[in-house]
Amino acid sequence: MAYKRTTKVMSDIGMSSMTDLVFLLLIFFLITSTLINPNALKLLLPKSTGQISAKATTSVSIQDMQNGEYTYHINGNEIPIPFETVEDALIEELQMEEDPTFSIYADETVPVKEVVAMMNIAKRNHYKVILATQPE
């Protein structure tokens, strides 16, 4: 005698928990992408047509104070540090990096001498350096 099943096995998967998970991940990535801003200082960067896709983990901003003095900011920190301590701060920031790279965000009014001083720091410590510009 053949017995028939009275209940059927459901073969579909509940998707409500999956959509909740995707929604939470979307919110997480939207929030974290808005918090990451390496250039928190308002600088007028020079314009350039050549843009690279490499991303530096550390940034140095040079700001002209209009009185012959320049302020240096590591990773967009609003508290400036003196030039004498910039190299030590960069060494501390980049010591654990496999391919140490930092970017220079220099205001348009900053003389080339100040930018070259930052490039010399990169050369002494065998760092790669990126000069940040605005696209034309």
N, CA, C and O atoms as a printed pandas DataFrame, in Angstrom:
     atom_number atom_name residue_name chain_id  residue_number  x_coord  y_coord  z_coord
0              1         N          MET        A               1    0.839   -1.153    0.000
1              2        CA          MET        A               1    0.000    0.000    0.000
2              3         C          MET        A               1    0.900    1.238    0.000
3              4         O          MET        A               1    1.817    1.350    0.814
4              5         N          ALA        A               2    0.631    2.148   -0.908
5              6        CA          ALA        A               2    1.449    3.344   -1.065
6              7         C          ALA        A               2    0.899    4.455   -0.185
7              8         O          ALA        A               2   -0.269    4.833   -0.273
8              9         N          TYR        A               3    1.780    4.961    0.665
9             10        CA          TYR        A               3    1.391    6.075    1.531
10            11         C          TYR        A               3    1.780    7.377    0.857
11            12         O          TYR        A               3    2.874    7.483    0.303
12            13         N          LYS        A               4    0.923    8.346    0.893
13            14        CA          LYS        A               4    1.200    9.670    0.326
14            15         C          LYS        A               4    1.492   10.640    1.458
15            16         O          LYS        A               4    0.904   10.592    2.539
16            17         N          ARG        A               5    2.423   11.515    1.151
17            18        CA          ARG        A               5    2.731   12.548    2.141
18            19         C          ARG        A               5    1.645   13.598    2.118
19            20         O          ARG        A               5    1.147   13.984    1.060
20            21         N          THR        A               6    1.296   14.043    3.281
21            22        CA          THR        A               6    0.287   15.090    3.356
22            23         C          THR        A               6    0.909   16.474    3.403
23            24         O          THR        A               6    0.241   17.466    3.112
24            25         N          THR        A               7    2.210   16.550    3.776
25            26        CA          THR        A               7    2.890   17.841    3.818
26            27         C          THR        A               7    3.960   17.876    2.734
27            28         O          THR        A               7    4.615   16.871    2.458
28            29         N          LYS        A               8    4.122   19.012    2.141
29            30        CA          LYS        A               8    5.132   19.171    1.100
30            31         C          LYS        A               8    6.364   19.841    1.691
31            32         O          LYS        A               8    6.264   20.670    2.596
32            33         N          VAL        A               9    7.513   19.476    1.174
33            34        CA          VAL        A               9    8.767   20.081    1.608
34            35         C          VAL        A               9    8.927   21.401    0.855
35            36         O          VAL        A               9    8.821   21.453   -0.371
36            37         N          MET        A              10    9.188   22.474    1.623
37            38        CA          MET        A              10    9.349   23.785    0.973
38            39         C          MET        A              10   10.793   23.940    0.503
39            40         O          MET        A              10   11.729   23.752    1.281
40            41         N          SER        A              11   10.964   24.273   -0.743
41            42        CA          SER        A              11   12.308   24.382   -1.309
42            43         C          SER        A              11   12.771   25.827   -1.455
43            44         O          SER        A              11   13.887   26.055   -1.923
44            45         N          ASP        A              12   11.973   26.794   -1.079
45            46        CA          ASP        A              12   12.402   28.197   -1.198
46            47         C          ASP        A              12   13.118   28.636    0.076
47            48         O          ASP        A              12   12.928   28.059    1.147
48            49         N          ILE        A              13   13.948   29.676   -0.066
49            50        CA          ILE        A              13   14.760   30.196    1.039
50            51         C          ILE        A              13   14.202   31.555    1.434
51            52         O          ILE        A              13   13.857   32.365    0.574
52            53         N          GLY        A              14   14.118   31.796    2.709
53            54        CA          GLY        A              14   13.627   33.085    3.193
54            55         C          GLY        A              14   14.633   34.187    2.889
55            56         O          GLY        A              14   15.781   34.106    3.327
56            57         N          MET        A              15   14.235   35.200    2.158
57            58        CA          MET        A              15   15.138   36.262    1.731
58            59         C          MET        A              15   15.065   37.502    2.617
59            60         O          MET        A              15   15.828   38.444    2.401
60            61         N          SER        A              16   14.197   37.532    3.581
61            62        CA          SER        A              16   14.055   38.745    4.384
62            63         C          SER        A              16   15.318   39.017    5.208
63            64         O          SER        A              16   15.721   40.172    5.351
64            65         N          SER        A              17   15.934   37.991    5.741
65            66        CA          SER        A              17   17.162   38.220    6.514
66            67         C          SER        A              17   18.312   38.638    5.601
67            68         O          SER        A              17   19.164   39.426    6.011
68            69         N          MET        A              18   18.349   38.128    4.379
69            70        CA          MET        A              18   19.397   38.515    3.433
70            71         C          MET        A              18   19.250   39.985    3.028
71            72         O          MET        A              18   20.252   40.692    2.921
72            73         N          THR        A              19   18.045   40.446    2.807
73            74        CA          THR        A              19   17.855   41.851    2.443
74            75         C          THR        A              19   18.205   42.761    3.611
75            76         O          THR        A              19   18.741   43.850    3.402
76            77         N          ASP        A              20   17.914   42.338    4.829
77            78        CA          ASP        A              20   18.311   43.124    6.001
78            79         C          ASP        A              20   19.826   43.251    6.085
79            80         O          ASP        A              20   20.353   44.324    6.378
80            81         N          LEU        A              21   20.513   42.161    5.830
81            82        CA          LEU        A              21   21.972   42.177    5.869
82            83         C          LEU        A              21   22.553   43.083    4.795
83            84         O          LEU        A              21   23.478   43.846    5.074
84            85         N          VAL        A              22   22.039   43.019    3.590
85            86        CA          VAL        A              22   22.515   43.875    2.503
86            87         C          VAL        A              22   22.236   45.341    2.819
87            88         O          VAL        A              22   23.073   46.203    2.552
88            89         N          PHE        A              23   21.085   45.627    3.377
89            90        CA          PHE        A              23   20.746   46.992    3.746
90            91         C          PHE        A              23   21.691   47.534    4.814
91            92         O          PHE        A              23   22.132   48.680    4.720
92            93         N          LEU        A              24   22.008   46.732    5.822
93            94        CA          LEU        A              24   22.940   47.164    6.865
94            95         C          LEU        A              24   24.344   47.376    6.310
95            96         O          LEU        A              24   25.015   48.331    6.700
96            97         N          LEU        A              25   24.801   46.516    5.419
97            98        CA          LEU        A              25   26.104   46.717    4.791
98            99         C          LEU        A              25   26.139   47.978    3.952
99           100         O          LEU        A              25   27.136   48.701    3.954
100          101         N          LEU        A              26   25.068   48.246    3.242
101          102        CA          LEU        A              26   24.987   49.470    2.444
102          103         C          LEU        A              26   25.090   50.704    3.327
103          104         O          LEU        A              26   25.826   51.635    3.000
104          105         N          ILE        A              27   24.372   50.728    4.428
105          106        CA          ILE        A              27   24.439   51.859    5.357
106          107         C          ILE        A              27   25.847   51.994    5.935
107          108         O          ILE        A              27   26.365   53.105    6.044
108          109         N          PHE        A              28   26.468   50.875    6.305
109          110        CA          PHE        A              28   27.819   50.909    6.864
110          111         C          PHE        A              28   28.804   51.524    5.868
111          112         O          PHE        A              28   29.582   52.401    6.243
112          113         N          PHE        A              29   28.785   51.084    4.617
113          114        CA          PHE        A              29   29.732   51.598    3.635
114          115         C          PHE        A              29   29.458   53.059    3.273
115          116         O          PHE        A              29   30.396   53.804    2.991
116          117         N          LEU        A              30   28.215   53.474    3.277
117          118        CA          LEU        A              30   27.906   54.881    3.016
118          119         C          LEU        A              30   28.432   55.778    4.131
119          120         O          LEU        A              30   28.974   56.851    3.863
120          121         N          ILE        A              31   28.276   55.351    5.357
121          122        CA          ILE        A              31   28.740   56.158    6.486
122          123         C          ILE        A              31   30.260   56.213    6.532
123          124         O          ILE        A              31   30.831   57.285    6.730
124          125         N          THR        A              32   30.924   55.076    6.352
125          126        CA          THR        A              32   32.387   55.082    6.426
126          127         C          THR        A              32   33.025   55.806    5.251
127          128         O          THR        A              32   34.103   56.381    5.406
128          129         N          SER        A              33   32.401   55.797    4.091
129          130        CA          SER        A              33   32.991   56.506    2.955
130          131         C          SER        A              33   32.887   58.020    3.126
131          132         O          SER        A              33   33.732   58.745    2.600
132          133         N          THR        A              34   31.898   58.513    3.832
133          134        CA          THR        A              34   31.804   59.951    4.065
134          135         C          THR        A              34   32.731   60.411    5.173
135          136         O          THR        A              34   33.084   61.590    5.226
136          137         N          LEU        A              35   33.140   59.501    6.070
137          138        CA          LEU        A              35   34.042   59.879    7.152
138          139         C          LEU        A              35   35.486   59.958    6.695
139          140         O          LEU        A              35   36.287   60.660    7.310
140          141         N          ILE        A              36   35.831   59.259    5.639
141          142        CA          ILE        A              36   37.209   59.259    5.157
142          143         C          ILE        A              36   37.409   60.463    4.255
143          144         O          ILE        A              36   36.932   60.493    3.121
144          145         N          ASN        A              37   38.124   61.458    4.776
145          146        CA          ASN        A              37   38.413   62.665    4.011
146          147         C          ASN        A              37   39.830   63.089    4.338
147          148         O          ASN        A              37   40.046   63.763    5.346
148          149         N          PRO        A              38   40.821   62.709    3.506
149          150        CA          PRO        A              38   42.205   63.009    3.850
150          151         C          PRO        A              38   42.548   64.488    3.798
151          152         O          PRO        A              38   43.538   64.916    4.392
152          153         N          ASN        A              39   41.748   65.267    3.099
153          154        CA          ASN        A              39   42.049   66.683    2.951
154          155         C          ASN        A              39   40.952   67.494    3.633
155          156         O          ASN        A              39   40.090   68.070    2.970
156          157         N          ALA        A              40   40.994   67.533    4.955
157          158        CA          ALA        A              40   39.960   68.240    5.699
158          159         C          ALA        A              40   40.174   69.748    5.670
159          160         O          ALA        A              40   39.241   70.507    5.935
160          161         N          LEU        A              41   41.385   70.192    5.352
161          162        CA          LEU        A              41   41.661   71.622    5.260
162          163         C          LEU        A              41   41.221   72.138    3.900
163          164         O          LEU        A              41   41.329   71.430    2.899
164          165         N          LYS        A              42   40.734   73.345    3.860
165          166        CA          LYS        A              42   40.306   73.948    2.602
166          167         C          LYS        A              42   41.508   74.573    1.921
167          168         O          LYS        A              42   41.993   75.625    2.337
168          169         N          LEU        A              43   41.986   73.918    0.869
169          170        CA          LEU        A              43   43.144   74.397    0.125
170          171         C          LEU        A              43   42.765   74.596   -1.333
171          172         O          LEU        A              43   41.935   73.863   -1.870
172          173         N          LEU        A              44   43.368   75.578   -1.967
173          174        CA          LEU        A              44   43.219   75.772   -3.404
174          175         C          LEU        A              44   44.364   75.028   -4.082
175          176         O          LEU        A              44   45.472   75.552   -4.196
176          177         N          LEU        A              45   44.092   73.808   -4.528
177          178        CA          LEU        A              45   45.130   72.997   -5.138
178          179         C          LEU        A              45   45.347   73.431   -6.588
179          180         O          LEU        A              45   44.405   73.870   -7.247
180          181         N          PRO        A              46   46.577   73.312   -7.091
181          182        CA          PRO        A              46   46.821   73.620   -8.493
182          183         C          PRO        A              46   46.091   72.631   -9.395
183          184         O          PRO        A              46   45.803   71.506   -8.986
184          185         N          LYS        A              47   45.793   73.050  -10.622
185          186        CA          LYS        A              47   45.058   72.209  -11.566
186          187         C          LYS        A              47   46.035   71.415  -12.423
187          188         O          LYS        A              47   47.129   71.883  -12.736
188          189         N          SER        A              48   45.620   70.201  -12.798
189          190        CA          SER        A              48   46.462   69.329  -13.603
190          191         C          SER        A              48   45.582   68.391  -14.413
191          192         O          SER        A              48   44.477   68.042  -13.999
192          193         N          THR        A              49   46.092   67.983  -15.583
193          194        CA          THR        A              49   45.349   67.011  -16.400
194          195         C          THR        A              49   45.753   65.586  -16.066
195          196         O          THR        A              49   44.978   64.659  -16.298
196          197         N          GLY        A              50   46.935   65.393  -15.534
197          198        CA          GLY        A              50   47.403   64.045  -15.204
198          199         C          GLY        A              50   46.971   63.641  -13.818
199          200         O          GLY        A              50   47.393   64.240  -12.829
200          201         N          GLN        A              51   46.133   62.630  -13.739
201          202        CA          GLN        A              51   45.665   62.126  -12.458
202          203         C          GLN        A              51   46.087   60.669  -12.338
203          204         O          GLN        A              51   46.086   59.937  -13.327
204          205         N          ILE        A              52   46.448   60.246  -11.128
205          206        CA          ILE        A              52   46.809   58.848  -10.904
206          207         C          ILE        A              52   45.772   58.211   -9.997
207          208         O          ILE        A              52   45.032   58.896   -9.292
208          209         N          SER        A              53   45.736   56.905  -10.031
209          210        CA          SER        A              53   44.753   56.195   -9.211
210          211         C          SER        A              53   45.340   55.676   -7.915
211          212         O          SER        A              53   44.613   55.096   -7.108
212          213         N          ALA        A              54   46.637   55.865   -7.688
213          214        CA          ALA        A              54   47.263   55.382   -6.452
214          215         C          ALA        A              54   46.735   56.166   -5.258
215          216         O          ALA        A              54   46.508   57.373   -5.339
216          217         N          LYS        A              55   46.550   55.476   -4.177
217          218        CA          LYS        A              55   46.056   56.101   -2.960
218          219         C          LYS        A              55   47.144   56.076   -1.897
219          220         O          LYS        A              55   47.708   55.023   -1.599
220          221         N          ALA        A              56   47.429   57.213   -1.341
221          222        CA          ALA        A              56   48.395   57.313   -0.258
222          223         C          ALA        A              56   47.661   57.150    1.070
223          224         O          ALA        A              56   46.515   57.576    1.213
224          225         N          THR        A              57   48.323   56.536    2.026
225          226        CA          THR        A              57   47.690   56.322    3.325
226          227         C          THR        A              57   47.846   57.529    4.239
227          228         O          THR        A              57   47.072   57.701    5.181
228          229         N          THR        A              58   48.835   58.358    3.970
229          230        CA          THR        A              58   49.110   59.513    4.814
230          231         C          THR        A              58   49.149   60.756    3.932
231          232         O          THR        A              58   49.586   60.698    2.783
232          233         N          SER        A              59   48.695   61.867    4.471
233          234        CA          SER        A              59   48.735   63.110    3.717
234          235         C          SER        A              59   49.374   64.212    4.555
235          236         O          SER        A              59   49.226   64.260    5.776
236          237         N          VAL        A              60   50.088   65.093    3.862
237          238        CA          VAL        A              60   50.685   66.270    4.487
238          239         C          VAL        A              60   50.106   67.485    3.779
239          240         O          VAL        A              60   50.251   67.622    2.564
240          241         N          SER        A              61   49.463   68.355    4.515
241          242        CA          SER        A              61   48.898   69.581    3.948
242          243         C          SER        A              61   49.771   70.757    4.340
243          244         O          SER        A              61   50.143   70.912    5.503
244          245         N          ILE        A              62   50.095   71.590    3.350
245          246        CA          ILE        A              62   50.883   72.799    3.602
246          247         C          ILE        A              62   49.981   73.984    3.316
247          248         O          ILE        A              62   49.440   74.117    2.218
248          249         N          GLN        A              63   49.825   74.836    4.304
249          250        CA          GLN        A              63   48.910   75.970    4.189
250          251         C          GLN        A              63   49.687   77.269    4.358
251          252         O          GLN        A              63   50.534   77.389    5.243
252          253         N          ASP        A              64   49.389   78.237    3.500
253          254        CA          ASP        A              64   50.034   79.544    3.550
254          255         C          ASP        A              64   49.248   80.433    4.515
255          256         O          ASP        A              64   48.040   80.611    4.364
256          257         N          MET        A              65   49.947   80.987    5.509
257          258        CA          MET        A              65   49.288   81.840    6.500
258          259         C          MET        A              65   49.305   83.313    6.103
259          260         O          MET        A              65   48.872   84.157    6.887
260          261         N          GLN        A              66   49.791   83.643    4.911
261          262        CA          GLN        A              66   49.820   84.991    4.340
262          263         C          GLN        A              66   50.738   85.958    5.086
263          264         O          GLN        A              66   50.689   87.163    4.838
264          265         N          ASN        A              67   51.559   85.461    5.980
265          266        CA          ASN        A              67   52.501   86.337    6.671
266          267         C          ASN        A              67   53.928   85.793    6.548
267          268         O          ASN        A              67   54.792   86.092    7.371
268          269         N          GLY        A              68   54.155   84.996    5.515
269          270        CA          GLY        A              68   55.475   84.415    5.308
270          271         C          GLY        A              68   55.690   83.124    6.067
271          272         O          GLY        A              68   56.776   82.547    6.008
272          273         N          GLU        A              69   54.677   82.659    6.778
273          274        CA          GLU        A              69   54.780   81.411    7.525
274          275         C          GLU        A              69   53.852   80.374    6.902
275          276         O          GLU        A              69   52.844   80.708    6.279
276          277         N          TYR        A              70   54.217   79.115    7.086
277          278        CA          TYR        A              70   53.451   78.023    6.515
278          279         C          TYR        A              70   53.172   76.999    7.615
279          280         O          TYR        A              70   54.029   76.730    8.457
280          281         N          THR        A              71   51.982   76.440    7.599
281          282        CA          THR        A              71   51.621   75.434    8.589
282          283         C          THR        A              71   51.572   74.068    7.917
283          284         O          THR        A              71   51.213   73.947    6.746
284          285         N          TYR        A              72   51.935   73.054    8.673
285          286        CA          TYR        A              72   51.974   71.680    8.193
286          287         C          TYR        A              72   50.998   70.847    9.009
287          288         O          TYR        A              72   50.992   70.897   10.239
288          289         N          HIS        A              73   50.174   70.080    8.304
289          290        CA          HIS        A              73   49.143   69.275    8.955
290          291         C          HIS        A              73   49.260   67.848    8.437
291          292         O          HIS        A              73   49.279   67.624    7.227
292          293         N          ILE        A              74   49.339   66.890    9.346
293          294        CA          ILE        A              74   49.417   65.474    8.986
294          295         C          ILE        A              74   48.007   64.888    9.014
295          296         O          ILE        A              74   47.289   65.029   10.004
296          297         N          ASN        A              75   47.616   64.233    7.924
297          298        CA          ASN        A              75   46.307   63.572    7.787
298          299         C          ASN        A              75   45.137   64.509    8.059
299          300         O          ASN        A              75   44.139   64.091    8.646
300          301         N          GLY        A              76   45.239   65.739    7.654
301          302        CA          GLY        A              76   44.134   66.682    7.785
302          303         C          GLY        A              76   43.872   67.160    9.198
303          304         O          GLY        A              76   42.838   67.777    9.454
304          305         N          ASN        A              77   44.776   66.892   10.115
305          306        CA          ASN        A              77   44.616   67.343   11.494
306          307         C          ASN        A              77   44.647   68.871   11.517
307          308         O          ASN        A              77   45.516   69.486   10.900
308          309         N          GLU        A              78   43.714   69.471   12.219
309          310        CA          GLU        A              78   43.632   70.931   12.237
310          311         C          GLU        A              78   44.704   71.581   13.090
311          312         O          GLU        A              78   44.939   72.783   12.972
312          313         N          ILE        A              79   45.353   70.815   13.940
313          314        CA          ILE        A              79   46.424   71.355   14.775
314          315         C          ILE        A              79   47.724   71.270   13.982
315          316         O          ILE        A              79   48.177   70.171   13.664
316          317         N          PRO        A              80   48.331   72.413   13.657
317          318        CA          PRO        A              80   49.565   72.372   12.858
318          319         C          PRO        A              80   50.751   71.892   13.680
319          320         O          PRO        A              80   50.780   72.013   14.905
320          321         N          ILE        A              81   51.732   71.341   12.964
321          322        CA          ILE        A              81   52.973   70.944   13.609
322          323         C          ILE        A              81   54.116   71.696   12.947
323          324         O          ILE        A              81   54.014   72.034   11.768
324          325         N          PRO        A              82   55.193   71.970   13.661
325          326        CA          PRO        A              82   56.324   72.681   13.055
326          327         C          PRO        A              82   57.029   71.805   12.021
327          328         O          PRO        A              82   56.974   70.577   12.091
328          329         N          PHE        A              83   57.686   72.446   11.072
329          330        CA          PHE        A              83   58.366   71.720   10.006
330          331         C          PHE        A              83   59.416   70.767   10.560
331          332         O          PHE        A              83   59.634   69.695    9.995
332          333         N          GLU        A              84   60.063   71.136   11.643
333          334        CA          GLU        A              84   61.115   70.307   12.221
334          335         C          GLU        A              84   60.600   68.942   12.673
335          336         O          GLU        A              84   61.369   67.982   12.725
336          337         N          THR        A              85   59.318   68.841   12.998
337          338        CA          THR        A              85   58.761   67.580   13.480
338          339         C          THR        A              85   57.988   66.812   12.411
339          340         O          THR        A              85   57.481   65.723   12.679
340          341         N          VAL        A              86   57.893   67.364   11.208
341          342        CA          VAL        A              86   57.133   66.699   10.145
342          343         C          VAL        A              86   57.771   65.360    9.786
343          344         O          VAL        A              86   57.070   64.360    9.630
344          345         N          GLU        A              87   59.088   65.336    9.655
345          346        CA          GLU        A              87   59.765   64.096    9.266
346          347         C          GLU        A              87   59.556   63.005   10.309
347          348         O          GLU        A              87   59.289   61.856    9.956
348          349         N          ASP        A              88   59.674   63.351   11.581
349          350        CA          ASP        A              88   59.457   62.360   12.643
350          351         C          ASP        A              88   58.015   61.854   12.639
351          352         O          ASP        A              88   57.765   60.666   12.843
352          353         N          ALA        A              89   57.071   62.764   12.406
353          354        CA          ALA        A              89   55.665   62.361   12.365
354          355         C          ALA        A              89   55.400   61.437   11.181
355          356         O          ALA        A              89   54.639   60.476   11.303
356          357         N          LEU        A              90   56.020   61.718   10.041
357          358        CA          LEU        A              90   55.843   60.846    8.880
358          359         C          LEU        A              90   56.469   59.477    9.108
359          360         O          LEU        A              90   55.895   58.459    8.720
360          361         N          ILE        A              91   57.629   59.446    9.729
361          362        CA          ILE        A              91   58.273   58.163   10.028
362          363         C          ILE        A              91   57.384   57.333   10.945
363          364         O          ILE        A              91   57.235   56.125   10.757
364          365         N          GLU        A              92   56.800   57.992   11.932
365          366        CA          GLU        A              92   55.913   57.291   12.862
366          367         C          GLU        A              92   54.664   56.771   12.156
367          368         O          GLU        A              92   54.218   55.656   12.425
368          369         N          GLU        A              93   54.093   57.581   11.248
369          370        CA          GLU        A              93   52.878   57.183   10.541
370          371         C          GLU        A              93   53.133   56.046    9.552
371          372         O          GLU        A              93   52.294   55.159    9.394
372          373         N          LEU        A              94   54.288   56.071    8.889
373          374        CA          LEU        A              94   54.543   55.146    7.783
374          375         C          LEU        A              94   55.454   53.976    8.142
375          376         O          LEU        A              94   55.837   53.210    7.258
376          377         N          GLN        A              95   55.806   53.820    9.405
377          378        CA          GLN        A              95   56.766   52.781    9.770
378          379         C          GLN        A              95   56.237   51.374    9.532
379          380         O          GLN        A              95   57.036   50.478    9.261
380          381         N          MET        A              96   54.963   51.140    9.617
381          382        CA          MET        A              96   54.403   49.803    9.444
382          383         C          MET        A              96   53.896   49.546    8.020
383          384         O          MET        A              96   53.368   48.469    7.741
384          385         N          GLU        A              97   54.048   50.510    7.129
385          386        CA          GLU        A              97   53.555   50.366    5.765
386          387         C          GLU        A              97   54.512   49.526    4.933
387          388         O          GLU        A              97   55.730   49.653    5.057
388          389         N          GLU        A              98   53.961   48.677    4.094
389          390        CA          GLU        A              98   54.781   47.854    3.210
390          391         C          GLU        A              98   55.364   48.697    2.080
391          392         O          GLU        A              98   56.539   48.557    1.741
392          393         N          ASP        A              99   54.551   49.563    1.502
393          394        CA          ASP        A              99   54.988   50.456    0.432
394          395         C          ASP        A              99   54.662   51.881    0.876
395          396         O          ASP        A              99   53.628   52.419    0.480
396          397         N          PRO        A             100   55.523   52.508    1.693
397          398        CA          PRO        A             100   55.180   53.807    2.279
398          399         C          PRO        A             100   55.038   54.897    1.221
399          400         O          PRO        A             100   55.954   55.167    0.445
400          401         N          THR        A             101   53.870   55.505    1.219
401          402        CA          THR        A             101   53.548   56.569    0.267
402          403         C          THR        A             101   52.775   57.640    1.018
403          404         O          THR        A             101   51.885   57.333    1.812
404          405         N          PHE        A             102   53.118   58.897    0.764
405          406        CA          PHE        A             102   52.309   59.984    1.311
406          407         C          PHE        A             102   52.045   61.004    0.225
407          408         O          PHE        A             102   52.792   61.112   -0.747
408          409         N          SER        A             103   50.976   61.745    0.405
409          410        CA          SER        A             103   50.600   62.755   -0.584
410          411         C          SER        A             103   50.787   64.144    0.012
411          412         O          SER        A             103   50.596   64.360    1.209
412          413         N          ILE        A             104   51.163   65.072   -0.851
413          414        CA          ILE        A             104   51.371   66.460   -0.444
414          415         C          ILE        A             104   50.210   67.285   -0.983
415          416         O          ILE        A             104   49.987   67.331   -2.193
416          417         N          TYR        A             105   49.483   67.924   -0.104
417          418        CA          TYR        A             105   48.415   68.845   -0.465
418          419         C          TYR        A             105   48.934   70.252   -0.179
419          420         O          TYR        A             105   48.900   70.716    0.961
420          421         N          ALA        A             106   49.413   70.919   -1.220
421          422        CA          ALA        A             106   49.979   72.253   -1.043
422          423         C          ALA        A             106   49.055   73.278   -1.686
423          424         O          ALA        A             106   48.607   73.103   -2.820
424          425         N          ASP        A             107   48.777   74.342   -0.952
425          426        CA          ASP        A             107   47.968   75.435   -1.456
426          427         C          ASP        A             107   48.672   76.076   -2.660
427          428         O          ASP        A             107   49.896   76.010   -2.769
428          429         N          GLU        A             108   47.902   76.694   -3.559
429          430        CA          GLU        A             108   48.482   77.332   -4.746
430          431         C          GLU        A             108   49.510   78.402   -4.394
431          432         O          GLU        A             108   50.453   78.633   -5.151
432          433         N          THR        A             109   49.333   79.040   -3.272
433          434        CA          THR        A             109   50.217   80.156   -2.902
434          435         C          THR        A             109   51.486   79.700   -2.187
435          436         O          THR        A             109   52.359   80.519   -1.899
436          437         N          VAL        A             110   51.600   78.412   -1.898
437          438        CA          VAL        A             110   52.798   77.890   -1.230
438          439         C          VAL        A             110   53.937   77.832   -2.239
439          440         O          VAL        A             110   53.758   77.287   -3.328
440          441         N          PRO        A             111   55.111   78.383   -1.903
441          442        CA          PRO        A             111   56.229   78.337   -2.841
442          443         C          PRO        A             111   56.751   76.914   -3.055
443          444         O          PRO        A             111   56.584   76.034   -2.210
444          445         N          VAL        A             112   57.378   76.723   -4.193
445          446        CA          VAL        A             112   57.904   75.410   -4.552
446          447         C          VAL        A             112   58.946   74.938   -3.537
447          448         O          VAL        A             112   59.116   73.738   -3.320
448          449         N          LYS        A             113   59.630   75.881   -2.927
449          450        CA          LYS        A             113   60.661   75.550   -1.929
450          451         C          LYS        A             113   60.093   74.681   -0.806
451          452         O          LYS        A             113   60.756   73.747   -0.353
452          453         N          GLU        A             114   58.883   74.977   -0.357
453          454        CA          GLU        A             114   58.255   74.214    0.723
454          455         C          GLU        A             114   57.873   72.809    0.257
455          456         O          GLU        A             114   58.003   71.843    1.009
456          457         N          VAL        A             115   57.402   72.701   -0.985
457          458        CA          VAL        A             115   57.028   71.397   -1.539
458          459         C          VAL        A             115   58.279   70.534   -1.733
459          460         O          VAL        A             115   58.263   69.336   -1.451
460          461         N          VAL        A             116   59.359   71.151   -2.217
461          462        CA          VAL        A             116   60.610   70.424   -2.423
462          463         C          VAL        A             116   61.172   69.939   -1.092
463          464         O          VAL        A             116   61.767   68.863   -1.027
464          465         N          ALA        A             117   60.991   70.711   -0.042
465          466        CA          ALA        A             117   61.448   70.272    1.283
466          467         C          ALA        A             117   60.727   68.984    1.697
467          468         O          ALA        A             117   61.335   68.096    2.295
468          469         N          MET        A             118   59.427   68.883    1.377
469          470        CA          MET        A             118   58.682   67.658    1.682
470          471         C          MET        A             118   59.168   66.507    0.807
471          472         O          MET        A             118   59.242   65.366    1.264
472          473         N          MET        A             119   59.496   66.801   -0.443
473          474        CA          MET        A             119   60.011   65.760   -1.343
474          475         C          MET        A             119   61.376   65.257   -0.876
475          476         O          MET        A             119   61.700   64.082   -1.043
476          477         N          ASN        A             120   62.170   66.149   -0.292
477          478        CA          ASN        A             120   63.463   65.733    0.249
478          479         C          ASN        A             120   63.288   64.787    1.434
479          480         O          ASN        A             120   64.072   63.855    1.606
480          481         N          ILE        A             121   62.270   65.023    2.243
481          482        CA          ILE        A             121   61.966   64.112    3.344
482          483         C          ILE        A             121   61.636   62.729    2.785
483          484         O          ILE        A             121   62.075   61.711    3.321
484          485         N          ALA        A             122   60.857   62.703    1.703
485          486        CA          ALA        A             122   60.499   61.424    1.075
486          487         C          ALA        A             122   61.735   60.722    0.524
487          488         O          ALA        A             122   61.865   59.503    0.644
488          489         N          LYS        A             123   62.637   61.482   -0.076
489          490        CA          LYS        A             123   63.844   60.878   -0.645
490          491         C          LYS        A             123   64.756   60.319    0.444
491          492         O          LYS        A             123   65.297   59.223    0.297
492          493         N          ARG        A             124   64.927   61.058    1.526
493          494        CA          ARG        A             124   65.795   60.595    2.613
494          495         C          ARG        A             124   65.302   59.289    3.231
495          496         O          ARG        A             124   66.101   58.451    3.650
496          497         N          ASN        A             125   63.981   59.123    3.283
497          498        CA          ASN        A             125   63.395   57.957    3.943
498          499         C          ASN        A             125   62.904   56.896    2.965
499          500         O          ASN        A             125   62.274   55.921    3.376
500          501         N          HIS        A             126   63.184   57.074    1.685
501          502        CA          HIS        A             126   62.794   56.129    0.636
502          503         C          HIS        A             126   61.279   55.934    0.581
503          504         O          HIS        A             126   60.790   54.809    0.470
504          505         N          TYR        A             127   60.542   57.047    0.661
505          506        CA          TYR        A             127   59.091   57.026    0.545
506          507         C          TYR        A             127   58.719   57.435   -0.877
507          508         O          TYR        A             127   59.462   58.148   -1.551
508          509         N          LYS        A             128   57.553   56.968   -1.317
509          510        CA          LYS        A             128   56.978   57.470   -2.544
510          511         C          LYS        A             128   56.114   58.667   -2.177
511          512         O          LYS        A             128   55.520   58.719   -1.100
512          513         N          VAL        A             129   56.056   59.634   -3.099
513          514        CA          VAL        A             129   55.317   60.858   -2.803
514          515         C          VAL        A             129   54.384   61.164   -3.976
515          516         O          VAL        A             129   54.726   60.945   -5.138
516          517         N          ILE        A             130   53.204   61.674   -3.642
517          518        CA          ILE        A             130   52.206   62.074   -4.626
518          519         C          ILE        A             130   51.879   63.532   -4.364
519          520         O          ILE        A             130   51.589   63.916   -3.232
520          521         N          LEU        A             131   51.925   64.342   -5.411
521          522        CA          LEU        A             131   51.542   65.745   -5.302
522          523         C          LEU        A             131   50.079   65.870   -5.716
523          524         O          LEU        A             131   49.739   65.619   -6.873
524          525         N          ALA        A             132   49.222   66.250   -4.793
525          526        CA          ALA        A             132   47.794   66.327   -5.045
526          527         C          ALA        A             132   47.458   67.572   -5.867
527          528         O          ALA        A             132   47.964   68.662   -5.599
528          529         N          THR        A             133   46.601   67.393   -6.867
529          530        CA          THR        A             133   46.137   68.493   -7.709
530          531         C          THR        A             133   44.641   68.345   -7.926
531          532         O          THR        A             133   44.048   67.311   -7.618
532          533         N          GLN        A             134   44.050   69.392   -8.457
533          534        CA          GLN        A             134   42.645   69.345   -8.862
534          535         C          GLN        A             134   42.585   69.026  -10.338
535          536         O          GLN        A             134   43.428   69.499  -11.101
536          537         N          PRO        A             135   41.609   68.232  -10.767
537          538        CA          PRO        A             135   41.480   67.975  -12.205
538          539         C          PRO        A             135   41.014   69.224  -12.935
539          540         O          PRO        A             135   40.242   70.020  -12.400
540          541         N          GLU        A             136   41.499   69.389  -14.179
541          542        CA          GLU        A             136   41.100   70.562  -14.972
542          543         C          GLU        A             136   39.749   70.345  -15.579
543          544         O          GLU        A             136   39.240   71.218  -16.282
